[in-house]
Amino acid sequence: MKGTEATTDSTAIDNNNVTQQLDHQESLTLVQCLRKYKWASLFCLLASIGSLSDGYQVQMSGSIVALPGFIRQFGAIHANGKYVIDPQYISLWGSLKNVFAMLGASIGSYPTDKLGRRWMILVVQVIMIGACILEQLSTHWTHWLGARFLDGLSVGLAQCCINVYIGEMAPTGGRGALMSLMQLMYSIGSFLSAISLNIVVRQEPHHWRNAVLSQFALCGVAVLAWFFIPESPRWHLQRGREEECKAVLLKINGKVEGYDVDEEYRKMKVELENVKVSAKIQGGGTYWDVFRGVNRRRLIVSFLPWHWQVAIGVPIIGTYSSYFYDLAGLANPFNGTVATNCVQIAMLLLAIPLVERLGRRTLLLWFAPICIGAFLVIGGVLRTEGPAVGPVLIAFACVWTVGYNLSCGPMGYVYVAETATTRLRAKTTGVAIFFIQGMATVYVYIAPHMLNAPALGLSNTVFFWCGTGTMIYVFVWFLVPETKGRTFAELDELFERKIPAWKFHKTEVESVTLHRDAQPIAGV
């Protein structure tokens, strides 16, 4: 009995120490947190660079369909003497890319767990380089479809491994901001694509392949950044590699004042043991578990904010932006894409600190209505004619971009990495992205058909996305909670207690247990 009492007392002391350390960490501002855990933050930044090529490829492959040289290569001449690409081809290029992204998401969690997060980040870039090579060699629309297979696969894999890596490396006080770096890098890649297309459109039409060349440089930058990032210490821990885990922990946090690597490793190991016990009680860690009990709710929360991106209009303002502006009659449709991309980057730079200051749910609910309102105006303007239509269209597309990048734009990456339980994080991420890309496949496929349909056209297509965005807003209000400042252990408790989404931010957790991490470097 005395031994038991001593153990209990020791546990209580450890718990108090953990609580004090967590209270101190959570009181840090974003700048203080990033400065204190600068190496962990730097490695998250380097990992996020892999999203540059994703953003470039998605924007380029969707907007290049407006280049005269591309149209001549893959289109057919009509009776009026103009080359036109079959809308069916455009739909297949866009939608099947998302199908292949679903494939990448569905298989990505296995190699991410088996090979490690770091090596999968490299594999993603190798596949993307393969897509660029095939684009350079394409002469038939089916060749371009093959390139969409490769870049879609790489996007799905990237969303699994990079998300998980940053989620496990980021300090608690900066986790949301660091997760938002993926959307920022994605947007910078999209911006560079728009600039490239704007340059190429001024060249001879047969030089259209120059728009692909910059992609190689972005892949090269991502590979260079990859050389400097270590493997996730949590992955080493799960593999029983104590020495490697401690070596990475020292590399990340060795210079933090008062840091004890042995104590940190002990707490991480206790957390892992608790997870294993929980897994035995709840039936293991299979894909089926993702859909069982409280994990089903966590999957829905992971899915909704990211799904909202396409439901609120990304296919027409993002994926097919230049094509949309071209159909709307803009003289240079790529100018509109450049304008919205500039606003996108500026808003994401503003959103990164706001993610930690205002919170995830607050940004979603406050700023997403701006997108809905902008679409109401755009839909109305497209029913009119005159010289003012073009400038007003671009202006309110920029307003839409403001709302999007202060709400669901960066939040998709944040929620998909934060809301899964530790033992199912990679699997939940994969399943969520699978469903996200599945819905995106539908939206991206129907967009060109709707824009070209006589019964719908530009205006009614915009109103369609206004409606889907509004519908998802209602679901988000009822289902998506605030996760700001919460450790993974706290989130576990709140989900287990079935706290309503609108009460998450003000609900006190009942206890702090040993499996709650003291150091936030590993995504707690």
Secondary structure, 3 states (H helix, E strand, C coil): CHHHHHHHHHHHHHHHHHHHHHHHHHCCCHHHHHHHCHHHHHHHHHHHCCHHHHHHHHHHHHHHHHCHHHHHHHCEECCCCCEECCHHHHHHHHHHHHHHHHHHHHHHHHHHHHHCHHHHHHHHHHHHHHHHHHHHHCCCHHHHHHHHHHHHHHHHHHHHHHHHHHHHHCCHHHHHHHHHHHHHHHHHHHHHHHHHHHHHCCCCHHHCCHHHHHHHHHHHHHHHHHCCCCCCHHHHHHCCCHHHHHHHHHHHHCCCCCCCHHHHHHHHHHHHHHHHHHHHHHCCCCHHHHCCHHHHHHHHHHHHHHHHHHHCCHHHHHHCHHHHHHHCCCCCHHHHHHHHHHHHHHHHHHHHHHHHHCCHHHHHHHHHHHHHHHHHHHHHHCCCCCCCHHHHHHHHHHHHHHHHHCCHHHHHHHHHHHCCCHHHHHHHHHHHHHHHHHHHHHHHHHHHHHHHCCCCHHHHHHHHHHHHHHHHHHHHHHHCCCCCCCCHHHHHHHHHCCCCHHHHHHCCCCCCCCCCCCCHHHCC
